[in-house]
Amino acid sequence: MDLNSASSIVLQVLTQATSQDTTVLKPAEEQLKQWETQPGFYSVLLNIFTNHTLDVNVRWLAVLYFKNGIDRYWRRVAPHALSEEEKATLRAGLIANFNEPVNQIATQISVLIAKVARVDCPRQWPELIPTLVESVKVQDDLRQHRALLTFYHVTKTLASKRLAADRKLFYDLASGIYSFACSLWNHHTDTFLQQVCTGDEAAATNALERTLLSLKASSLEDTYLYIFQGFLHAVFERLKQFLECSRSIRAENVCRDRLEKTIILFTKVLLDFLDQHPFSFTPLIQRSLEFAVSYVFTEAGEGIVFERFIVQCMNLIKMIVKNYAYKPSKNIEDSSPETLEAHKIKTEFFTYPTLMEICRRLVTHYFLLTKEELAMWEEDPEGFTVEETGGDSWKYSLRPCTEVLFIDIFHEYNQTLTPVLLEMVHSLQASTNMEDTSAILIKDAVYNAVGLAAYELFDSVDFDQWFKNQLLAELQVSHNRYKPIRRRVIWLIGQWISVKFKSDLRPVLYEAIRNLLQDQDLVVSKNNFLPVDDFEFRTDQFLPYLESMFTLLFQLLQEVTQCDTKMHVLHVLSCVIERVSMQVRPYVGCLVQYLPLLWKQSEEHNMLRCAILTTLIHLVQGLGADSRSLYPFLLPVIQLSTDVSQPPHVYLLEDGLELWLVTLENSPCLTPELLSIFQNMSALLELSSENFTNCFKIINAYIFLSSSEFLQMYAADLCQSFCEVLKDTTTDGQVQVLKVVENVLKVNPVLGPQMFQPLLPSIVRGIIDGERYPVVMSTYLGIMGRILLQNAKFFSLLLNQMACEFGQELDQILGNVIEMWVDRMDNITQPERRKLSALALLSLLPSLNSVIHDKFCGIINISVEGLHDVMSEDPETETYKDCMLMSHFEELKVTEDEEPPTEQDKRKKMLALKDPVHTVSLQQFVYEKLKAQQELLGEQGFQALMETVDTEIVAQLQKFLQGF
């Protein structure tokens, strides 16, 4: 591409590509795409975006196309790679002038230079770094800034390379330029401080911008090991200077904002270095703690610290306190010298006076609710709760950050701090003056601390006595100014309920909570606590309060507007429903009517929809068969949540599958709508995700619910899906598929084998080949046992098919199957499958087949093993009974701690009543089959057959058959 003739053409097409008219835009984009691989195209783009007289939008587009071309065509091995000659020209042009006037374009040019540097520096582009170093020294402000911006992006990009050779090159480079970067940073920092002193805000802002860039360039993570001795020690002095500077800069000044960003970047350098190189940070532990504690926990910081800086300092203290590298092993001799040194520094710093001051300051200063927070709570209590408990990570928000620091320090130094906190608690025993707002806020803060440290205070606080003697009374104080304490007390009890709280006190607590729920001004308290989801909950204690609690919680759910609050209330309602199960039925009508409306309103809030799904899961479990009345709402919810073509499935799938499963388990019958949802399953099986197990539970639930109708519609698709799954799945996935087949054969022994016929040859092959995974082999034999026992005709057809496939006689295949069955009987651990194997192999008798005669000994061995498994002896009559036999008169036994049986449990019971494993006495079956074999062969022939069996086995058999 000739530069002179092509420039005007490319410029024209780029101009068209900035058009808003798609009829102009699209052809231009197509043309630019065709030019991407043309020699000289990127030289033309360079000429265009470095021409400051051209339209900014056109230049911007030229930069973007150039940058994209680097990703695709710069490397030598890339298809249509740029020539070495053109790349050399482009490299020279990119660093010829650092004079771009437009900030956004300057940033893009810096980034693309860094992209080229990642590939070519320093081997093919040795002049880049020297050029940048010289350029940042020039006096021209614009050129210096652009060179510095490029220097930062280049250094950042080179530092991100991970190959060993690249790392060495970078370290060589870093060691060469580090001193320059630091001197540059010091120079711009000094300039900024001088400009602040003279009051030149514009010049100060300019210098601070350069300070930021040079700081970023000289403090990249991978240069830390070089900058450790010099730079990090200097950071503390610079931080102090900048903090003092902030006194003289107005809050609304743009320079103040940049100054605070610079201070935060300084602290980030310290935090990152501590995180990446804890042992190299050891010499800085003492100074870091002195600096952070002095500014955050003494008067030194008054008037100059700001919230984000306080948070960073607290994070620094927390990371030092919690750092595992600084914690010695229980056996001191096993600890490294570096660890012991760091631990010694920490121990010497955290003396009793220091810890006491930190603890007191955290509680009585940082834990205090501010006037703004109290006003917000008064105006919007629900919004205040969401703001307080959600939002930013604890690393960036002051209140959660202070609480996390308190928890970590209290855990680390609990023996020292427990007396300090208990003293604060004891000082609050007297009644509080309602006019003394300060006293109320202090009590709120101290109670907050006791709640956060609940586990650490287990042995030091008699919470039951405290609850009875003081806290319960405080919940009943109705004064308007005491709201913060009532709110905090109920939260405090919530913290302690699973730590230390007598079950006998629950009814008193429920009474108090019910009163709080009736107070419309305590919406925050309402959604903060109801102790129904802990281990000590007793349904009988809660039942007297169930109706009123459920009604009040439902009213609250309707009243609140915040998504987080609704989720919390739904969680509590779900826990109530789960705990009381069927006893909630009289009270859920209102909730059932409201949930469809809430679902519709929450279309943009997937997490709230997850909470609704969880509530529906517990509702269905509580309603049992009556949950069918929910189907008009319930089934479309399941349909949407489990449809992988719908975007919400990313959030809803796990809970949607759980809801689908419990709906099937509690369904009294299969409806057309419930059947149609199964169309979603094929795509779900293709995902092979962590939800695989639930998918197979759902398939099994359909089989138990209505196998004929379900399999008639979906057997072919299922069989095809299973074949695909078995090609590439884990052993667990393989077993999941096989269990479905086994269940189909249980439910429908006549049609089942035909429906899943394509899967069966691989099962026979697996048995003959001696499948090496016991659990898979056990399932293979379970399937084959079902077919042999309940559909002998199909069993013969299957063996005939396998005989043709192997080119062998049918009897040879049969012999191989029986031989491996006998050999791998120990793989079968479930008593039901062991009995099934005995029944199945015995069903081959009576027979004149020589193969069966050859395997007769093995068949008897398995039969006797089965008898040992299932027969129980009556000591009085010395007779044996098959303990697996079931009758219609047996009820499903439910202990007090168990859930009542689901509809699926009942279906499984009815199925078991038709299952040979539970209806045929193995003892009698053995006798009848041996008797028939004796009659077929005659006494002499039968005796000859029995002589092939070990005498000990024969003796055991005779013992089991006494009385026949």
C-alpha positions, 0 to 999 in steps of 0.5 A: 500500500503506497503511503501517499496515494493510500492515505487519502483513501484510508482517511475517507473510509475511516471518516465513513466508518465514524458515520451514524448512518449504517448504510455508510458505516457497514461498507466502510467497516468491511473495507477496513477489514479487508485492508487489515492484512495489506502491507503498509496499512498500519503505516497509513494509520500511524500517519493519520492518528499522529496528524493533530489537524484531523478530526478527533473521531477519525484519529480515535478510530485509526488508533483502535484499528492499529491497536487491534492489528497489533494483537492479530498481526504483530507476532512473526508467527501470526498469519499475515504478519507484518514485515520486519521492515514495516514494524521497524518503521512503526516502532520508530514512529510511535516514539518520535513525538510524545505530544498528543493533545487529546487525553483519550487518544494519548492513553490509547497510544500509550497502551498500544506502545506497551502492547508492542513492547510486550512482544519486542522489548528489549530485543527488537526494541532496545531504544524504547526505554532510553527514549522514554527515560530521556523524554520524561526529563524534558521541560515541556509539560505535555511531552513529559506527561505523555512520556510518563504515561507511556512509561507507566503502561510499558512498565506495567505490561512488561511486569505482567509477563510470566515466562521465566526468560521474560521475568529475567529480562524484566528484572534486568530492566527494572534494576536499571530503571528503578532508581530513575523511576524513584528519583522521578517520583521524588522530584514530582512529589517535592514539586507538588509540596512546593506548589501547595506551599505557594498556593498555586493550585493549578501547578500543584494539581499538575505536579500531583498528576505526574506524582501519581504516574511515576508512583505507579510506574515505580511501585508495580508488584514485580519491582517490589523486591528492588524497591523494598529498602529504599522506596517503602521506607520513604513511603511513610515520610511521604504519607505524613507529608501528604496528610499534613498537606491535606490541611491546607487544601479545600475539600472541594478542590480537585487537587484534594481528590487527587491527593487522597487518591495518591495517599490511597495508592501509597497505602495500597503499595504497602498492602500489596507488598505485605500480601505478596512478600510477607517475610520481606515485609518483616522489617516494616512491621514495626513501622507500619503498625506504629504509623497505622495505629497512631493515625487511626487510634490516637489524636495524631490523625484528628483533622487530617485522616479520611475514611478510605485512608482509615480503612486502608490503615485498618486493613494493614493492621488486620493483615499483619495480625492475621498473617499466617506467615507470622504465626509460629507453630504449636511446636516452636521448633517447627517454626522458621526463624523468619516467622519467629522474628515477625512474631516477636515484633508483633508481640513487642508492639501489641502490649496491654496498653496498646491493645486496650487503647485499640479495643476501646477506641474501636468500640467507643469511637468507630462502632458509634452510630453517627448522627447521619446514620441515626437520621437515616434510620429514622427516615428509612429504617429499612434502607438503613439496614440494607446500607449497613449490612450490604454494599461494599466489601469490608475491605473498602467500607469503614463500618464493616472494616472496623468490625472485622478488625475488632473480631480478628484482634479479639480472636488473636488477643482474647485473653488480654482483651476479654477483661477490657470488654467485660469491664465495659459491659459491667459499666452499663449495668445501671439503667440508662438515662433516656435523655443521654443520647451519648450513653445510649450510643455507647451501650449500642456499641458495646453490645455490638462488640459482645455480639461480634466476640460471642464465640471468644466470650463463651467461657466468660459470659453467663448469657442466660443470666444476662438475658433474664436479668437485663436484656429481656427487660431492655427489649420491653422498654418502649421509649422512642429513644431506646429503639437502637438498643432494642434493635441491638439487643435482638441482634445480640441474642441472634449472635449468641443463640447458637453459642450459648442459650438455654432451650428453656428460655426460648418461649420467653424469647418468642414472646418478646420477638412477637411484641417487636414484630408488632412494632411498625417502627422496628422494621429493622429489628423485624428482619434481623432475627428469628431463631428457627434455623439453629440446632436447638430449635424445638417445634413444640416450643414454637407451635403456640406462636406459629400462627401469630409469627407467620401472620406478622412475618407475612405482613412484614414481607408485604410492607418492606420494599428493599430487595435484600429485606424481602430476601431476609424475611423470605429466608425466615419464613422458609425456615419456619415452614421447614421446621414445622412442616405440615403444621404450617398448612393452615397459615400459608394461604396468604403467602401462596397468593402473594408469591406469584405477585412477588415473583412478577415484581422481582423480574430484574432481581434474580437473587430475590427470585432465588429466595422465592424458589427456596421458599417454594421448596419448603412450601411444597415439602410442607404442603405435600400432596396439597401442593398440587394447588400451586401448579398454575404458578409453580410449574411455569417457575420451574420451567423458566428456572431450568431452561438453559436457553433463558438468561436467568437460569444462570442464577435460578438453575440450582434452586429450580432443579431442587424445586422441580425434584420436591414437586415431583416427590410430593405430586399425587399424580402426573399432569400434562404440564408436569410432563411437558417440563421434562423437555428441559432435561435434554439440554441439562444433561448436555451441561454435565455440571454440578447439577448432574445428580439432581437431574438424575434424581428428577428422572427417577422421580418421573419414573416412580411417578408414572413410568408408562406415560413418561417413558412412552413420551421420553424413553427414546430421547432419554436413551439417546441422551444416556448414550451420549453421557456414557461416552464421556462421563465419570464413574459416578455419572455412569452409575447415575445412568445405570441406576435410572435403567435399573429403576425402569426395569423395577417399575416396568420389567416387561417394556423397560428392557425394550425401551433401553435396549441400545444400552444393554449390550455394553452392560453385557460386555462390561460383565463379561470383560470384568468391569474394574470399578466395583460400583459400576459392576454391581449396578451392571449385575443389578440390571442383568438380575432384573432382566433375567428374573423378570423377563427371561425371554428378553434375556435370551434374546439379548444373549443371542444378540451378544453371541452374534456380535462375538461370533460365539455360541449362546451357551458360551456367552451365558457361561461367561456371564454366570462365571463373572457374576459368581466371581464378582459377587463381592462387588455387590454390597447392597443386600437387595441386590445380593438377594436379587442375584441369588433369585436371578441365578436360581431362576435358571433352574431347573435345567438340563443345560450342561453350562448351567450344570457346570456353573451349579456350584457357583449358583448355590454359593451365591444362594447361600450367601444370599440366605446369610444376608437376608435370613434372621433366626428366631431364637425361640423356635430356631426357625429362619425368616426372610427379613426382606419380605414386606406386606401391605399391612406394614406402615412407613415408619417415621421417627419423631425426628424424621419428615413424614413420608412424601408421595414418592415414599408411598409410591416406592413402598407400593412398588416394593410390594410388587418387587420379587426381592420383597415378595419372594422368600429366598428360602422357599425359592431355593427349596422349590428350585432345587426340588424341581431340579431334583425331579428333572434329573432324578435322585442320582443325577441330582446327587451328582450335581450336589457333589460339585458343591463344597460340603461346608456350603451344603451343610449351611444350605441344609440348615437354612432349609430345615422344615421344608 
